[in-house]
Amino acid sequence: MKRLAGALLVAVTALFVVARLQHGAGIWGWIAAFAEAAMIGALADWFAVVALFRHPLGLPIPHTAIIPANKERFADNLAEFVRDKFLATDTLVQKLRAFGPADRLGDWLQRPDNAQIVAEKLAAALAGWLDFIDDERVRSLLAASIRERLKEIDVSGVAGQVLDTLTIDDRHQELLDAGLRRLARWLDAPEVQTAFAAMIIEIAGKEYPKTLKAVGLVTDTEEFSCKIAASIVRGINGWLHDIGDDPLHPRRRAFDETVAEFIARLTNDAGFVARANAAKLEVLTHPVLAGYLNGLWDELKAWLREDLHQSDSRLRQRISAAASAFGTTLAENQALRHSLEDHLESAVVALADDFRDALSRHIAATIRGWKDEDLVREVELSVGRDLQFIRLNGTVVGGGIGLLLHGLTLLGSRAW
């Protein structure tokens, strides 16, 4: 288009020269008027187009090279325009609602091919993560970081806070009730009673053989077992039921006192805290533990790598099935869809201001960092052929105006 506009300028210039050589007689007068005005229009519009982007003919004429001279203002205005018109919080929220992400996601995940895509992408990410972690430098750094973090943890204090939370509203008594019920059911089983009795006989025979022989029970261990088992189980079960049925049972109060005392020691007893932390450090620095953990990690990595490289990877199948199931649940559960979209809107509202400010700064900084010639080239290519059409139009319109003025001149001279 530049060549075409330039060729047209050359053509009207040549036409002007030829017409002048004919002394403007007859039709050549009209041709000369057209060519002269067309040449002026072409040159004027060439100057205007070039002045937008650079200095015409390299001359530092004032108010030329307008775009490079105003690059920073252009960068700031464009960044603000994108920020305020495209990334305003209300605009983003409206677009999000109109898009309906939860419905679209549910429909998309229900398609087997899409669920498989999710599985493939996550599996690839996991494989890349394994390769990253397997780097000896990264492993050493992570291991050292984890050890330092664990050393900073106050084991005793954390345990005290957890237990203190568990005792709110007597929740620890609920745990005690559950334990008592399970223990009572366990003792009701005949095989447990038999095993319990046999254990008592074995221990008593080893620890108190003379006592058993003196009372004449050594020769009849089976009968002794049955009698002892029945009486012990009845006694223990009765005791357990008494504790479970009586909220004010002394054993419950004793349990409360024991828990409260233990929590107090965890948080306030300096000696206990020191011993707990010392035990933690001993465990963390023990080479056997480090070797055991490294072995577990190596086995896990080997299994994951082997599975991920198989065409029928179980991990990918599980991920795909989970993605598909989530899509089905999302499509069928309106409350879940509304909840997801509410949380997405909240995230947009919370992050939009920071995001759009950061993006506008990035746009402005990127444009400022461009070379002037790169900026000019990008803008010229973006506007495209229309810039050269300005020159073409100027040539044609200028020539038409020249014809009009020439005609008016002739009419005026005749009237005079």
N, C-alpha and C positions, 0 to 999 in steps of 0.2 A: 504493500500500500504506500510505503514511503517512495518507492521507485515510481509508482504510478502517479502520485501527486507531483513528484519532481519532474517527471516526463511531461506532464501537462503544463507545468510552469515553463519548461523549455520550449514547448510547442507554441504557446501564446506569445512568448518573447520573440520567437522566430517569425511568427505571423505579424507581430507588430513591426519588426524590422522590414519585412517585405512590403507591408502596406505603406510605410513611410517612404520607402524607395519609389513607390508609385505616386508620391506626392499627394496622397489622399484624395485623388480624383475619383468621382463617381462612387461606385460600390466600395472602392478601397478606403474611402473615408469612414464608412460604417465599419469596415473590418478593422481599421486602425483604432477607432474609438473602442470597439469591443476588446481588442487585444490589449490595448493600453490599460483599460480598467481591470481586465481579467488578470493581467500581470501584477498590478498594484494589489488587488484583492488576494492573490495567491501569496505574494510576499508578506503582506500584513498578517495573514492567518498563519503563515509559516513562522513568523516572528512570535506570534501569540502562543502557538503550540510549543515551540522550542523554549520560550521563556518560562513556561511552567516547570520545566525539568532541568534546564541548564542555561548557561550564558550563550546567547546567539553568537556564533563565530568566535566563541571564546572571549568575547569582550565583556568586562565587568559593568555592564549597563545596570543602573539602579532598577530594583524591582523585577529582576529576572532570576532564574534558578529558584523559583518560589518554593517548590516542594523541599529541596535540600536545605534551604535557608530556614524553613519552618519545621524541620524534622522533629524536634523535641516537642513542639506544640502539637504537631500532628500525632505523635506517639501518645501524649497524654490525653488528647481528645478522643482518639480511637479507643484507648483503654477504658476511659470513663463511659463512652458510649456502650461498649460491650458490657461493662459492669452494670450500668444502670438500666439498660434496655433489655438485655438478654438474661442477666443473672440476678435480677432483683428477687428477693425472697418470695414475695407474693407471686411473681411470675413462675418461679420454679415450683412452688406448691401447686399452683393451678395446673401446670403441665403434668406434674406427678399424678394428680387426681384424674386428669383427663386420660392419661396413659393407662391407669388401672394395673399397676405392676403385679399385684397379688393374683388377679385373675389370669393375666398373661403368663405369669410364672407357673401357676398350677396347670394350665393347659399345656404349656411347653414341656414341663417335666413328665407329664403323663404319656408322652410319646416315647416309645422304647428307644428310638435312635437318639433322642436328646438326652435321656437318662444315661445312655451309654457314652455320649460325649462328655457329660459331667464326670463320669467314672474315669474315662481316659485322661481328661485334663488333671483331675486330682491325683491320679496314679502317677502321671508324668511329673507333677509338682513334688510328690512324695519321693520319687526316685531321685530327682534333682536335689532335694533336701538331704537325702541319705548320702549322696556323693559329697555335698558340702560338709556335712558333719563328719564324714569319714576322713577328711583332711586332718593330718596329725596336728597341725598348728591350731586348727579350729577346735579339735577335741581337747587338746591341752588347755586352751583358753577357756572353753566351756566348763571343763572339769574343775579348773582352779576357781572360776567364778562361782560355780555351784557350791564348792566347799567353803568359800569365804562367806557366801550368803548363809549357809547352814550354820557356820560358826557364830554368826551374829544373832541367830535366833535364840531367844531365851526360852529354852524348852520348858523349864519349870513354870515360868510365868504364863506361857501360852497354854500349857496343860491346866493351870489353875483357872485361867479365864474360860476355857472350854467347860471344865467341870462346874464352874460357877454359873455359866449359862444353862447347863443341863439341870441345875437344881432349882431354877426359877419355876414358880408355881408347882413345886413338888414333882417335877417331871422325873426326877431320879427314883421317886417312889413307884411310878408307873413301870420303870425298868425293873425295879425290884419285884413288883407283882408278876411281870412277864417271866422273870427268871424263876420265881417260886412255882408258877404254874407248870413251866416246862420241867423243872426238877421233880415235881410231884407226879406228873405223867410218866416220867422216866422210871421212877421208883415203883410205879404200879405194874410195870411189865414183869411177868413171872421169870423170864430169863435173866432180867437184871437182879431180881431178888436172889435167884440161885447163885449167880456170879458174885453178888455182894456177900452172901453167906459163905461161899467157898473162900473168898478173900479173907474174911474175918477168921475162919478156921485156920487158914494157912499162917496168917500173922500171929494168931494166938498160940498155935502149935510151936512156932519158932521162938516167940518171945517168952511165953509162959507155959512151957511143957509140964513143969512140976505141978503147977496149979491145976491144970486140966486133969492130970493123972490123979491128983489128990481128990478131986470132986467126982472122979469116975466117969469122965466124959470122953476120954481118949479113945476108947474102944467102939464108941457108937457115934462117929462123926456125922453120918448122914442125918440121923434123928436130931442131933444137936444143930446141924445146919438149918434144918427146916424150922425148928422152934426159934432159934436165934433170928433167922431171916424174918419170920412172921412178926415177931415182937419188935425188932428194930424198925422194919418198914412201917408198921402201924404207928410206932412212936414218932418216927421222923415225919411221916405224912400228917399225922395229927398236929405236930408242931408247926409244920409248914402251913397247914390250913388255918391254924390259929393266927399265925402272923398275917396271912393273906386276908382273913376275914375281919381282923381287928385293926382299924386305922391307928389306934393308940397303943398298940402292942409295944412292950418294952424293947423288943428287938428292933422295931422300926425306929424308935427314938435313938437306940444305940447306933443304928445305921446312919441316921441323920448326923449324930455327933461325930461318927467316924469320918463321914464325907466332909463335914465342915472343918474338922481338925486337919484332914489331909489337904484341903484347899488352902487353909491358912498356912500350912507348912510349905506348900508349893510357892506361895507368893511372899511369905514374910520370914521364913526360916532361912537365914543366910547360909548356914551350914548345909542344909538340904539342897538349896539352890546351887551352891558351889559343887556339891557332889553330883547333882544331875548334869550340870554343864561339863564337869570333868568326864563323866561317863560318855556324854555326847562327843566330846573331842577325841576320846579314846577310840570310840567306834569309827569316827570319820577318818582318823589317821591310821587305822589298822590296815596293814597291807592285804590281809585276807579278804576284808570287805571290798577293797578296791579291785582286787582280782576277781572276786565273785561278780561284782557289778559290771566290770568290763566283759566278763564272759557272757553274762546275760545279754548285754548290749550287742556283742558280736553275733550271738545266736539269733537275736531278733533281726538284726540287719541282714544276715544271711537268708533267713526265712523270707523276709520281705522282698529282697532282691530276686530270689528264686521264683517267688509267686508272681511278682510284677512282670517277669520276663516270659511267663507262660501265656499262651493264647487264651486259656480258660482260667485266668487268674481268679482265685476266690475273693481276693480283696476287691478287685474291680466289679465282680458280680455283686458283692455285698453293697458297695457304694451305689451301683446302678439301681439295685432293688430299693435301697433306702431313698434315693432321689425320686424314683417313681412313686413309692409309697407316700413320700411327703407331698408330691404333686397331687396325688389322689385326695389326700386329706385336705390339702389347701383348696382344691376345687369343690369339695363337698361340705367343708366347714366354713360357713359364712363368718362366724365369730373370729376364727383364726385369720381369715383374710382381712377383716376390719382391723384386727389387732396388729397385723403385719404392716398394713398401710398407715395406721396411726403412728407406729414406731418409725416408719420411714419418713413421714412428715415431720415428726419431732426431730429426727436426725438432720433433715434438710434445714429446718428452722435454726437448729443449733449450730450448724456448720456453714450455712450459706454465706454469712457476712465475712467470715474469715477466708472462705474459699474464693469468693468473688474478688475480695481485696487482693489476695495473693495472685490470682490470675491476672487482674488488671495491672498489677505491678510487673508481672512477668511479661505481658504484652508490651507495655511501655519500655521496659528495659531491653527487650529484644529488638524493638524498632530503633531505639537509640543506638544500639550496638551495631546496626547495619552500616556498611559503607554507603556513602551518598550515591555512588553509581549503582550499587545493588538495589537501593530503595527506588531510584529512578526507573531501573529496568523492571522491577516488579510491578510498579504502578502503571508504567506504559503497557506492559503485557496484559495487565488486568483490564485496563480500559480498552486496549486492542485497536481494531481497525477504525473505530469511530474518531480517534484523534486525527487520522489522515483524511477522513471524510470531511473534517472541518476545512482542511486545505482545499480539497476538491470543490466543496460547496463555495468557499470564498472565491475560487477562480471563476466558477460559473456565474455566481451571483454578481461578482464584480463586473464581469463582461456584460451581463444584462443591464446593470446600472449604467455602464459606459454607453451602451446603445441608446438607452433612454435619455441620457444627458445630451448625446450627440443629436438626437432627434429634436429635443427641446431647443438646442442651440440653432438648428436650421430653421425651425419655426419662428424663433425670435428674430433672426436676421431678416427673414422675409417680411415679417410684420413691420420691422423698423424701416 
